[in-house]
Amino acid sequence: MNKEWSEKNKKMQTLIGKEVAAIKALALFIRKYGKTELMKTLDKLHREYEFEKVQEILGYDMKKGLKILEDKRS
């Protein structure tokens, strides 16, 4: 039972880490470009990917997530 709980805990930490990285990337983007620009950029991303996929794409690394947003902005 202890091993099973440990495995579930690791999976939860990974998911939480991805979400935190995505949130940080979004926050940095807002700081640099503003909320209006974020909405336009997210609209572009959502036209290409499903909502869940966008969260996954941004979630692995904060700097890479910010770079993806900045690339889609232009």
HELIX and SHEET records of a PDB file:
HELIX    1   1 ASN A    2  TYR A   33  1                                  32    
HELIX    2   2 LYS A   35  GLU A   48  1                                  14    
HELIX    3   3 PHE A   51  GLY A   59  1                                   9    
HELIX    4   4 MET A   62  ARG A   73  1                                  12    
END                                                                             
